[in-house]
Amino acid sequence: MKMSKTIAFIGPLPPPVGGVALANIRVQHIVKQNHPNYTILNYNTSKGGDRADLYKKKGLKELSHFLSNIFGVLKFIAKNKIDVSNIFVVPNISFIREALLILFLKTTTKKLVIHLHAKTEGDFFLNGIKLKLFTKILSLGDVIFVLSENYHKKFYAQYIKPEKLVVLENFIDYKEFENDIEQKSNDFLYVGRLSEKKGFYTLVKALALHKNEFKSLKIHVLGEFENETFEQKIISLIEKHSIENFIFYGSKTGYEKNELFKKCAVFIFPSYFENSPIVLKEAIAAKMAIISSDIQENKNILDPFDNKLFFETKNENDLAAKMKVLIESPQKVKKMMTASEHIKDFNFETASEIIEKYLY
């Protein structure tokens, strides 16, 4: 029997449902599957609400949560004998918390693994002296998982020893999304936070400006509004233009979410603030045609494949034009779905091999 280990995961868990939280769950799933005798511990840094207003001005509630996380993790570490610590890091203001925890974990656990869910620009710690400080602290990790070879690893290798950087793509268990293309509806699917930066306003404007061309289109929407202000803005626009295309489900995970992926033919992804979005890989696993904004982060995933149409980011008219192409050409949709069906780049098995080699 393999020797048991205690592995601690420090990072967000749903709710809310975000990319980092999903990555946390999926890594743990692999560990549980491969090593059922290992002890897995969790410290959840999430606030636990369905909404995730990531860009609002921080106030006393956020400060209180920030401080409770720091003291909570320190107590958690002191209470448990941990062999391997895994901490999930993003380069926004929350890294002040993670930096303190990394410094403490380095001295208290046998192996420190950092899962870096970071872009290369656009966040608080990704320029100037802040970037140098950010990468200096990350360098304390024994292993630093990054999200892609040519984009993330290439960038961070300028500041961190390349041998510490290991590519672990956001990965998918393809079995969860298995379906028959012939049984799919012609409906569209949107999954993610309902926010300005996720492009949801662009999508609603596209329908408002061209609603006569989309009368029969159904768009299934999974996700919570980021805040009440944005929710009212969207509802007002929908009511003003009598838009009837949307079916709102709120936040869904597991079986309910996967069933909509398997049912719908087209995934629509208008976001303009991303890193390495898991939902695009879920759409691929579900054999979907994809309409995506043309930001670099989306192109890093989709460029090699024939399963997508890009539209100009924030351009509701171009988005509407691409939607119209797929509505009017079922054969093109089927061809794109078939292209997705043959993509196996983000599968569970590949990630499992990497985790087995580097995590423990």
C-alpha positions as CSV (number, residue, x, y, z in Angstrom):
1,M,0.0,0.0,0.0
2,K,1.2,3.5,-0.9
3,M,2.3,5.7,2.0
4,S,-0.4,8.1,3.0
5,K,0.0,11.9,2.8
6,T,-1.9,14.9,4.0
7,I,-2.5,17.4,1.3
8,A,-4.0,20.8,2.0
9,F,-5.8,22.9,-0.6
10,I,-6.0,26.6,0.2
11,G,-8.3,28.5,-2.2
12,P,-11.9,29.2,-3.2
13,L,-14.6,26.6,-3.5
14,P,-18.1,27.2,-5.0
15,P,-20.2,29.2,-4.5
16,P,-19.7,31.4,-6.5
17,V,-18.8,29.2,-9.4
18,G,-15.6,30.5,-10.9
19,G,-12.6,29.2,-12.9
20,V,-10.3,29.0,-9.9
21,A,-12.9,27.2,-7.7
22,L,-13.6,24.7,-10.5
23,A,-9.8,24.1,-10.9
24,N,-9.5,23.5,-7.2
25,I,-12.3,20.9,-7.2
26,R,-10.9,19.1,-10.3
27,V,-7.4,18.8,-9.0
28,Q,-8.8,17.3,-5.7
29,H,-10.9,14.9,-7.7
30,I,-7.8,13.5,-9.4
31,V,-6.0,13.2,-6.1
32,K,-9.0,11.3,-4.5
33,Q,-9.2,9.0,-7.5
34,N,-5.5,8.2,-7.7
35,H,-4.8,8.1,-4.0
36,P,-7.9,7.2,-1.9
37,N,-5.7,6.7,1.1
38,Y,-4.4,10.3,1.1
39,T,-6.0,12.8,3.5
40,I,-7.3,15.9,1.7
41,L,-7.8,19.1,3.8
42,N,-9.5,22.2,2.6
43,Y,-9.4,25.8,3.6
44,N,-12.1,27.7,1.5
45,T,-11.2,31.3,0.9
46,S,-14.4,32.1,-0.9
47,K,-17.1,34.3,0.7
48,G,-19.7,31.7,-0.2
49,G,-22.2,34.0,-1.9
50,D,-23.8,33.3,-5.3
51,R,-22.7,36.7,-6.7
52,A,-19.1,37.6,-7.3
53,D,-18.6,41.3,-7.8
54,L,-14.9,41.1,-8.4
55,Y,-14.3,44.7,-9.5
56,K,-16.2,46.8,-7.0
57,K,-14.5,49.1,-4.6
58,K,-13.4,47.2,-1.5
59,G,-15.0,48.1,1.8
60,L,-15.1,47.0,5.4
61,K,-16.8,43.7,4.6
62,E,-14.0,42.7,2.2
63,L,-11.4,43.8,4.8
64,S,-13.1,41.7,7.5
65,H,-13.2,38.6,5.1
66,F,-9.5,39.3,4.2
67,L,-8.4,39.3,7.9
68,S,-10.6,36.3,8.8
69,N,-9.0,34.3,6.0
70,I,-5.5,35.1,7.1
71,F,-6.1,34.2,10.8
72,G,-8.3,31.2,9.7
73,V,-5.5,29.8,7.5
74,L,-2.9,30.3,10.1
75,K,-5.0,28.4,12.6
76,F,-5.7,25.7,10.0
77,I,-2.0,25.2,9.4
78,A,-1.1,25.2,13.1
79,K,-3.8,22.6,13.7
80,N,-2.9,20.1,11.0
81,K,0.3,18.3,10.1
82,I,0.5,19.0,6.3
83,D,2.9,17.2,3.9
84,V,1.9,19.2,0.8
85,S,0.3,22.6,0.6
86,N,-1.5,23.8,-2.5
87,I,-2.4,27.4,-2.7
88,F,-4.3,29.0,-5.5
89,V,-3.1,32.5,-6.5
90,V,-4.4,35.3,-8.7
91,P,-2.6,38.7,-9.1
92,N,-5.3,41.0,-7.9
93,I,-5.4,42.7,-4.5
94,S,-6.1,39.4,-2.8
95,F,-2.5,38.5,-3.4
96,I,-1.6,40.5,-0.3
97,R,-3.3,37.7,1.6
98,E,-1.8,34.9,-0.4
99,A,1.7,36.5,-0.1
100,L,1.5,36.3,3.7
101,L,0.2,32.7,3.5
102,I,3.0,31.6,1.1
103,L,5.6,33.0,3.5
104,F,4.2,31.0,6.3
105,L,3.5,27.8,4.3
106,K,7.1,27.8,3.1
107,T,8.3,27.3,6.7
108,T,5.6,24.9,7.9
109,T,5.0,22.3,5.2
110,K,7.3,19.9,3.4
111,K,6.3,20.9,-0.1
112,L,4.7,24.1,-1.4
113,V,2.8,24.0,-4.7
114,I,1.3,27.2,-6.2
115,H,-1.5,27.1,-8.7
116,L,-1.0,30.4,-10.6
117,H,-4.3,31.4,-12.3
118,A,-2.9,34.7,-13.7
119,K,-3.0,36.6,-16.9
120,T,0.1,38.5,-18.0
121,E,-1.3,42.0,-17.9
122,G,-4.4,43.9,-16.6
123,D,-4.3,42.9,-13.0
124,F,-3.0,44.8,-10.0
125,F,0.2,43.0,-9.5
126,L,1.2,42.6,-13.2
127,N,3.3,45.7,-13.9
128,G,6.4,47.4,-12.6
129,I,7.7,46.9,-9.2
130,K,4.5,45.0,-8.2
131,L,5.2,42.4,-10.8
132,K,8.7,41.9,-9.5
133,L,7.4,41.5,-5.9
134,F,4.7,39.2,-7.1
135,T,7.1,36.8,-8.9
136,K,9.7,37.0,-6.2
137,I,7.2,35.6,-3.7
138,L,5.9,33.0,-6.2
139,S,9.4,31.8,-6.5
140,L,9.2,30.4,-3.0
141,G,7.0,27.6,-4.4
142,D,8.6,24.2,-5.0
143,V,6.3,23.8,-8.0
144,I,4.3,26.6,-9.8
145,F,1.6,25.4,-12.1
146,V,0.8,27.8,-15.0
147,L,-2.0,27.5,-17.5
148,S,-0.2,27.3,-20.9
149,E,3.2,26.8,-22.5
150,N,3.5,29.5,-25.1
151,Y,1.6,32.2,-23.2
152,H,1.8,31.9,-19.4
153,K,5.1,29.9,-19.0
154,K,6.9,32.0,-21.5
155,F,6.0,35.2,-19.7
156,Y,6.7,34.1,-16.2
157,A,9.9,32.4,-17.1
158,Q,11.4,35.9,-17.4
159,Y,11.0,36.3,-13.6
160,I,10.9,32.7,-12.2
161,K,13.3,29.8,-12.7
162,P,11.8,27.9,-15.7
163,E,12.3,24.5,-14.0
164,K,9.8,25.5,-11.3
165,L,7.1,26.3,-13.9
166,V,4.9,23.4,-14.9
167,V,2.1,23.7,-17.4
168,L,-1.2,22.4,-16.1
169,E,-4.0,23.4,-18.5
170,N,-7.4,23.9,-17.0
171,F,-8.8,20.4,-17.8
172,I,-12.1,18.6,-18.3
173,D,-13.4,15.2,-17.6
174,Y,-14.8,14.5,-21.1
175,K,-17.0,11.8,-19.8
176,E,-19.2,14.3,-18.0
177,F,-20.0,16.0,-21.3
178,E,-20.4,13.0,-23.6
179,N,-23.4,13.4,-26.0
180,D,-24.6,12.7,-29.5
181,I,-24.3,15.6,-31.9
182,E,-27.4,14.5,-33.8
183,Q,-29.5,14.9,-30.7
184,K,-28.5,18.5,-29.9
185,S,-31.0,21.3,-30.2
186,N,-30.1,24.5,-32.2
187,D,-30.1,26.5,-29.0
188,F,-27.3,28.8,-27.8
189,L,-25.7,28.6,-24.3
190,Y,-24.1,31.3,-22.2
191,V,-22.2,30.3,-19.0
192,G,-20.5,32.6,-16.6
193,R,-21.0,35.7,-14.5
194,L,-23.5,38.1,-15.8
195,S,-21.3,41.2,-15.9
196,E,-20.0,43.9,-18.2
197,K,-16.5,42.4,-18.5
198,K,-17.9,38.9,-19.3
199,G,-19.6,40.6,-22.3
200,F,-23.2,39.9,-21.3
201,Y,-24.2,43.5,-22.0
202,T,-22.7,43.2,-25.5
203,L,-24.8,40.1,-26.1
204,V,-28.0,41.8,-24.9
205,K,-27.3,44.8,-27.1
206,A,-26.7,42.5,-30.1
207,L,-30.2,41.1,-29.6
208,A,-31.7,44.5,-29.0
209,L,-30.3,46.0,-32.2
210,H,-31.1,43.0,-34.4
211,K,-34.0,41.3,-32.6
212,N,-36.1,40.7,-35.7
213,E,-33.4,38.4,-37.0
214,F,-33.4,36.3,-33.8
215,K,-37.0,35.8,-33.1
216,S,-36.8,32.0,-32.9
217,L,-33.5,31.8,-31.1
218,K,-33.3,30.5,-27.5
219,I,-30.3,31.4,-25.4
220,H,-29.9,29.4,-22.2
221,V,-28.1,31.5,-19.5
222,L,-26.2,29.9,-16.6
223,G,-24.8,32.4,-14.0
224,E,-25.6,35.0,-11.5
225,F,-25.6,38.8,-12.0
226,E,-22.5,40.3,-10.7
227,N,-24.4,43.0,-8.7
228,E,-27.9,44.5,-8.5
229,T,-26.9,47.6,-10.5
230,F,-25.9,45.5,-13.5
231,E,-28.9,43.3,-13.1
232,Q,-31.3,46.3,-13.3
233,K,-29.4,47.6,-16.3
234,I,-29.9,44.4,-18.2
235,I,-33.5,43.9,-17.2
236,S,-34.3,47.4,-18.3
237,L,-32.7,46.8,-21.7
238,I,-34.5,43.5,-22.1
239,E,-37.9,45.0,-21.2
240,K,-37.4,48.1,-23.4
241,H,-36.8,46.0,-26.5
242,S,-39.1,43.1,-25.6
243,I,-36.3,40.6,-25.9
244,E,-37.7,37.1,-25.4
245,N,-34.7,35.0,-26.3
246,F,-33.2,34.4,-22.8
247,I,-33.9,31.6,-20.4
248,F,-32.3,32.4,-17.1
249,Y,-31.4,29.5,-14.7
250,G,-29.1,31.3,-12.2
251,S,-26.0,29.5,-11.0
252,K,-25.9,25.7,-11.8
253,T,-23.2,23.1,-11.3
254,G,-22.8,19.4,-11.8
255,Y,-25.5,17.4,-13.6
256,E,-27.8,20.4,-14.3
257,K,-25.1,22.4,-15.9
258,N,-23.6,19.5,-17.9
259,E,-27.0,18.6,-19.3
260,L,-27.4,22.0,-20.9
261,F,-23.9,21.8,-22.4
262,K,-24.9,18.4,-23.9
263,K,-28.2,19.7,-25.2
264,C,-27.2,22.9,-26.9
265,A,-25.4,23.2,-30.3
266,V,-23.7,26.7,-30.0
267,F,-21.7,28.1,-27.1
268,I,-21.5,31.9,-27.0
269,F,-18.7,33.6,-25.1
270,P,-18.5,37.4,-25.4
271,S,-16.2,37.9,-22.5
272,Y,-13.3,40.4,-22.7
273,F,-11.6,39.8,-19.4
274,E,-10.3,36.2,-19.2
275,N,-7.3,34.1,-18.3
276,S,-7.6,30.5,-19.6
277,P,-11.4,30.0,-19.5
278,I,-12.5,26.6,-18.4
279,V,-15.9,27.1,-20.0
280,L,-14.4,27.1,-23.5
281,K,-12.9,23.8,-22.8
282,E,-16.2,22.5,-21.4
283,A,-17.8,23.6,-24.7
284,I,-15.2,21.7,-26.7
285,A,-15.8,18.6,-24.5
286,A,-19.5,19.0,-25.2
287,K,-18.9,19.0,-28.9
288,M,-20.2,22.5,-29.5
289,A,-19.8,25.2,-32.1
290,I,-18.3,28.3,-30.5
291,I,-18.8,32.0,-31.0
292,S,-16.1,33.9,-29.0
293,S,-14.7,37.4,-28.5
294,D,-11.3,37.8,-30.1
295,I,-9.2,38.5,-27.0
296,Q,-5.8,36.8,-26.9
297,E,-6.7,34.6,-24.0
298,N,-9.6,33.0,-26.0
299,K,-7.4,32.7,-29.2
300,N,-4.7,30.9,-27.2
301,I,-7.3,28.1,-26.7
302,L,-9.3,28.2,-29.9
303,D,-6.8,29.3,-32.7
304,P,-5.7,25.8,-33.7
305,F,-9.2,24.5,-34.2
306,D,-12.0,24.8,-36.8
307,N,-14.8,24.9,-34.2
308,K,-15.2,28.6,-33.7
309,L,-16.1,32.0,-35.1
310,F,-14.4,35.1,-33.5
311,F,-16.1,38.5,-33.3
312,E,-14.6,41.8,-32.6
313,T,-14.6,42.3,-28.8
314,K,-17.3,44.7,-27.5
315,N,-18.8,45.0,-31.0
316,E,-22.4,44.0,-30.7
317,N,-23.0,44.3,-34.5
318,D,-20.2,41.9,-35.3
319,L,-21.4,39.5,-32.6
320,A,-24.9,39.6,-34.2
321,A,-23.5,39.0,-37.6
322,K,-21.6,35.9,-36.4
323,M,-24.7,34.6,-34.6
324,K,-26.7,35.1,-37.8
325,V,-24.2,33.0,-39.7
326,L,-24.7,30.0,-37.5
327,I,-28.5,30.4,-37.3
328,E,-28.7,30.4,-41.1
329,S,-26.3,27.6,-41.7
330,P,-27.0,24.4,-39.7
331,Q,-24.5,22.5,-41.8
332,K,-21.7,24.9,-40.7
333,V,-22.8,24.4,-37.1
334,K,-22.6,20.6,-37.5
335,K,-19.1,20.9,-39.1
336,M,-17.9,23.0,-36.2
337,M,-19.4,20.6,-33.7
338,T,-17.7,17.7,-35.4
339,A,-14.4,19.6,-35.2
340,S,-14.9,20.0,-31.4
341,E,-15.6,16.3,-31.2
342,H,-12.1,15.4,-32.4
343,I,-10.3,17.7,-29.9
344,K,-8.8,15.8,-26.9
345,D,-6.2,18.4,-25.8
346,F,-7.8,19.2,-22.4
347,N,-8.7,15.8,-21.1
348,F,-8.6,14.5,-17.6
349,E,-6.0,11.8,-18.3
350,T,-3.3,14.2,-19.5
351,A,-3.8,16.4,-16.4
352,S,-3.7,13.4,-14.1
353,E,-0.2,12.4,-15.4
354,I,1.1,15.9,-14.7
355,I,-0.4,16.0,-11.2
356,E,1.0,12.6,-10.4
357,K,4.5,13.7,-11.5
358,Y,4.7,17.1,-9.8
359,L,2.1,17.6,-7.1
360,Y,3.3,15.2,-4.4
